[in-house]
Amino acid sequence: MSLPALLLLLADSRLPAGGHAHSGGLEPAAASGAVADLSSLAAFLDGRLATAGLVAAALSAAACALAGGAAEHRDWTVLDAEADARMPSPAGRRASRAQGRSLLRAVRGASPHPVPDALMAFPAPHHPLVLGAAVAVAGGSPAEAASICAYGAVTGPAAAAVRLLGLDPLAVHRALADLAPRVDAVAAEAAGFADGDPAALPAASAPALDVFAELHLQADLRLFES
């Protein structure tokens, strides 16, 4: 089954939603020496996918279900609070909201719709929530929202690694191809939470990413916002 072109646009890194300015924690990880080569990058991506990636994908799936009218017992305020609770780092929350604000602006500019308008009540809604709503607007499902979000959780940092570490782009994409089955598995797991109790959404912890996010704000020289 082919994906609608609008969903492909949401998964495209060239979407003008500010994603190119965020490394997903890769820049501070590289600065600390935790990620220095292809092997350590692969481990970083796998760990990020299993933690922050799973959390974000589940939030996106839940937001898509809400936007599509399949979860009347929820509202955007509840999901926003659940997203906050799963991002211990103030810097991480700030980055998520900055990306959400940029994505919302891009989506509303391309296809005005009452679902994104509902998110305008928040000065800066979390990125996974906007992504889930955007997928619903494009006619996609919670499973597709989870898949796009899980995909972005690893491709963004991978692209940043090419710029920061000078890694071979072909080798980096080979690492992403090796990780593809894990991306699919995480997306499938996340989609399973789309219609449940928001409090039961995954809350996988990534303390190192939280610490990196805070340290990144203190860095004298930064190529990326996060």
N, C-alpha and C positions, 0 to 999 in steps of 0.2 A: 504494500500500500504506500503510495507516494504521500509525502508531507506537503501541506499547503505552503505556498511560497511565503506567506506571512510568518509562519513558524520558522522557516529557514532564515528569514531576516532577523528574527529575535536571537537566533543562535550564531549569527554572523558577528565576528569581532569588529567588523567595520561599522556596525550600528553606532550612530553618534550619540552614545549614552554615557560616555566618560570611562568606559571599562579599560581603555588603553592607558589610563592614568593610574591604575591600581594593579599591584603585583600580587595581591592575595597573600602577603606576608613573605614573598620570595626575596624582596630586596633586603629586609633586615636579616633574613636567614642567610643570605649570601654574604652580607657584611660581617656577620658573626663567624663565618667559616662553616656553619652547619650544612650549607649546600655549596659545593665547590666543583662538582663534576657531574657527569651524566648519571652515575650510580646514586649519588646522594640526592640528585634532583628527582629521580624515580621514586626513591623512598619518601621524599617530602610530598610529592604529589599523591602517593598512595595514602599517606597519613592524613593529608588535608581532605582527600575525598571521603575517607571513613569517618571524619569528625565534622568539620565545618561544612563539607560538601553534603553530607547526609542531612544535617540540620537544615541547611538552606533549601535543599531539594524537597524535603518534607513540608517546609513552610510554603514553598511555591505551589506544591500540589494542593495544600489546604486552601491557599488563596484562590487557586483556579476553581476549586469546587465551590467556594463561596461566591465567586464572581459569576459562576455558571448557574447559581441558584440551587445547588445540590446540598447545601449545608446551612439551612435556615437557622439552626441553633447557634450559629456563630455570628460575629460581626467583626469589622475591621479593627476596632479598638482592642478586642480580645486577641486577635492574631498579632497585632503590633506589640502588645504587652508580652505575649509569648516569645516573640522574636527578641525583644529586649532581654528577657530572662535567660536566653540561651547565648547571649553575647556578653560575657563578664567584662571584657575590656571596653572602657569608654571610647578609646580610639577605634576599636573595631565597630562599635555601634555607629560612631560618627562616619566611618567609611561606608558602611552599609546604607546609611541614610543619604549620604551624598550621591552614591550610585543610584539609589532609588529615585531621588529627585531628578537626576539626569535622565534616567530611563523613562520616567513618567512624562517628562517634557517631550521626549522623542516620540513616545507612543501617542500622546494626545495630538502632537503635530501631524502625525501620519494618518491617524484614524480616530477622530473624536468619538467618544463613546461614554455612556453614563457610568460604566464600571470604573474606569480610571478617574472620572470626575469624583466618585465617592471617596477616593483616596486623597483628594485635594484638601480634605479636612485636616490632614497631617501636614505640617510644614515641610517635612521630609520623610516620607514613608520608607520602610526598609526595602531594600532591593529585591529580596525573594518574593515579597508580597506584590510588588509592582509587576515583576516578571510573571507570576502566576495569573494575575488579572489580565495582563497583556495576552497571554496564551489563550485565555478564555475568550477575549475579544476577537482573536484570530480564528476562533472555532476549534481550538485545541482542547485536549483532555488533561486532567490532573497528571496522568502518566507522562504525557508529553511535556508538561511543565517541569516535572521532576527530572526528566531526561535532559532537557535544555539546561537546567540549573546545575545538574551534576557535571555535565559536559563543560560548562563554563568554569566550574570550580577547579578544574585542572588545566584547561587550555590557556586561561589568563596567566597563571603563574609560569606555565611552560614558555609562553611567548616572552614573558619578562626575562626568563633565564637566558634566552638567546641574546638579548641586549645586554644584560648585566654580566654574564659570564663568558660571552663569546663562544657559546657552544654551537656545534654544527646543527643547523636547523633540521637537516634530514635525520640526524640521530635523535634529536628531541622528538620529532614526530614519530619515529619508530618507538620511542618510549611511550608516547601517547597511544599508539596502536596496541602495544602490549597491555596497556591499562584499560583498553576499551571494554573487555568483558566485566571488569570491576565497576566501571562507570555504569554499565547496564544493570548490574546487580544492585548497586546502591540506588539507582533511580527506581527500580522495581520495589525495593524495600521502602523507599520514601513514599511512593505512590500509595502504598498500603495504609498510610495514615491520613489520606485526603479527607475522609468523611467521619473520622473519629473525634473523640474529645480533644480539643486543642491542648489541654494540659498533658496529654499522653504523647504529644509529638516528641521525636527523638531529642535528646539533650546531650549528645556525645561531646565530651570535653577535649579541648586541645590547648592545654596550658601554655605550651611553648608558643603557639600562634598568638595568644593573648599577650604574653610578655613581649614578643617581637613587635606587636602593634604599638605597645606603649613606648618601647625603645625607639621605634621608627620616628615618632613625633619629636624626639629629642635630638635626632641626627642633624648635624650641621649642613650636610649636603644630601639631598634626596632627588632621585630621578622620578620616583613614583610617589603618589599621595599616600599609598598604604601598601 
